[in-house]
């Protein structure tokens, strides 16, 4: 089973969903939305169509980002 990553990011105007299959060198897709609900719907659909167990790494990434800013 290949690794699959999904990101949901926003710059306050645009919501972007990025998906990557196969780790760092894998195939990527990107979708842009003007509203959060549409972007979240695509994230949910991507997760449902992928086999395996999903982990939400939002908090881990936030903590790492904060750690880097303080050092």
N, C-alpha and C positions, 0 to 999 in steps of 0.2 A: 504494500500500500504506500503510495507516494504522499509526501507531506503537502498540506494545503494551508496557505496563509490567506487571511482576509483582513483588510483594514478599512475602517470607516473614519474619515477625517473631514474637518470643516475649517474654512477660513472665515466664517461668519456670513459669507455670501453664497458659497458653493459647497455642496456635500459631494465627496468623492469616495467611491467604493473601489478598492483595488483588490484583486485576487491573484494569487500565484500558486501554481501547481508544480511541485517538484523541488522545493527549497530555493536557495539563493540563485541558482542558474536556471530556474524553471520558467515556464511560459506564463506571461502576465496578461491580465485584462484590466481595464479601468473604465468606470462609468461615472458620469457627472450628473448631479441632480440639484435642483433649486430648493428642494425641501427635504427635511430629515426623514419624514415618513416614507417617502419613496425610496430613499437610500437604504433605510432599515429593512424595507420589504425585500430588496435585492440581496442584502446580507443574509437574511433568513432563508431565502430561496437557495442561495449558494450553499449554505450550511446543510439544508435538508437534502440536497442532491449529492452531497459528498458522504462517503462512508467514513466511519470511524468516530472517535470521541473528540469533542471540541473542548478547548480550554480558553477561557477569557484571560488574556494577558495584560489587559488595560492597566490594572493597578501595578503590576510588576514593571511595566514600561514607565509608568509615571514615577515610581520610586527610583528607578535607575536614572531617569532624567533629572530628578531633584538631587540625587547624589552627585551627579556630574557637575551640576551648577554650584554646589557647595564646596567642591574640591578644586 
